[in-house]
């Protein structure tokens, strides 16, 4: 039922001279009131759903960002582990003098750890 028809029906039912039965008139007016309240509630819920959709989209974006950070953090830890392993190997071999390859020093590894923020 369109808003125009509801308004016309409301005006007709509000006039006691045109209605044949007062009880039916009151019932119809009450139903129109409920219909209006229901339509308002639908608008409110649609607005809330739209706002929640925005919140969900932002949360999903943040989750993706955090997952990428976790991958990067894992890569940093793996890189540091390799540096520590190379230091251990280099110290056992006299810091690479036998192989001709200079191994990173503990100072280099610690500096890398601090720069990467790895504990």
RALINQUI-V702758 format. One record per residue. N is the residue number from 1. RES is the residue in one letter. PHI is phi in whole degrees, 0 to 359 (none if undefined). PSI is psi in degrees with one decimal (none if undefined). Layout:
BEGIN
N RES PHI PSI
N RES PHI PSI
END
This chain:
BEGIN
1 X none 131.1
2 X 283 165.3
3 X 298 -36.1
4 X 296 -45.8
5 X 296 -39.3
6 X 295 -42.0
7 X 294 -42.9
8 X 297 -42.6
9 X 296 -40.9
10 X 298 -45.1
11 X 297 -41.8
12 X 294 -41.8
13 X 286 -24.1
14 X 285 -20.5
15 X 271 110.4
16 X 295 -19.5
17 X 287 -31.7
18 X 272 -25.1
19 X 281 145.3
20 X 270 -22.9
21 X 217 123.0
22 X 297 -36.7
23 X 295 -45.2
24 X 294 -36.4
25 X 298 -45.5
26 X 296 -41.1
27 X 297 -45.4
28 X 296 -40.9
29 X 296 -40.0
30 X 296 -40.7
31 X 295 -39.6
32 X 297 -39.6
33 X 297 -43.6
34 X 296 -40.4
35 X 298 -44.2
36 X 297 -41.9
37 X 295 -39.4
38 X 296 -41.1
39 X 295 -38.4
40 X 294 -39.5
41 X 295 -38.0
42 X 298 -44.3
43 X 299 -42.5
44 X 297 -45.1
45 X 293 -38.3
46 X 296 -39.3
47 X 296 -43.5
48 X 296 -42.7
49 X 298 -40.2
50 X 298 -43.4
51 X 295 -41.6
52 X 293 -34.5
53 X 300 -40.1
54 X 295 -41.1
55 X 295 -42.3
56 X 296 -43.2
57 X 298 -42.0
58 X 295 -39.2
59 X 294 -42.0
60 X 296 -38.2
61 X 296 -43.6
62 X 295 -39.5
63 X 300 -43.8
64 X 298 -41.1
65 X 298 -44.1
66 X 294 -36.2
67 X 295 -38.9
68 X 295 -40.8
69 X 297 -37.7
70 X 296 -41.7
71 X 297 -43.5
72 X 296 -41.8
73 X 299 -41.5
74 X 297 -40.5
75 X 295 -39.3
76 X 297 -42.6
77 X 297 -41.1
78 X 295 -41.4
79 X 297 -42.6
80 X 296 -40.0
81 X 299 -43.2
82 X 297 -40.2
83 X 298 -45.2
84 X 299 -43.6
85 X 298 -40.9
86 X 294 -37.0
87 X 297 -46.9
88 X 301 -45.2
89 X 296 -43.5
90 X 296 -39.6
91 X 292 -37.3
92 X 292 -29.6
93 X 263 11.5
94 X 79 38.7
95 X 59 41.8
96 X 81 6.4
97 X 294 -30.8
98 X 284 -34.8
99 X 270 -12.9
100 X 83 2.2
101 X 249 123.9
102 X 284 128.6
103 X 268 152.3
104 X 294 146.2
105 X 276 165.5
106 X 300 -34.6
107 X 298 -41.7
108 X 297 -43.5
109 X 295 -43.7
110 X 295 -39.0
111 X 296 -42.6
112 X 297 -40.9
113 X 299 -44.8
114 X 294 -41.6
115 X 296 -37.9
116 X 279 -12.7
117 X 74 24.4
118 X 269 133.5
119 X 263 none
END
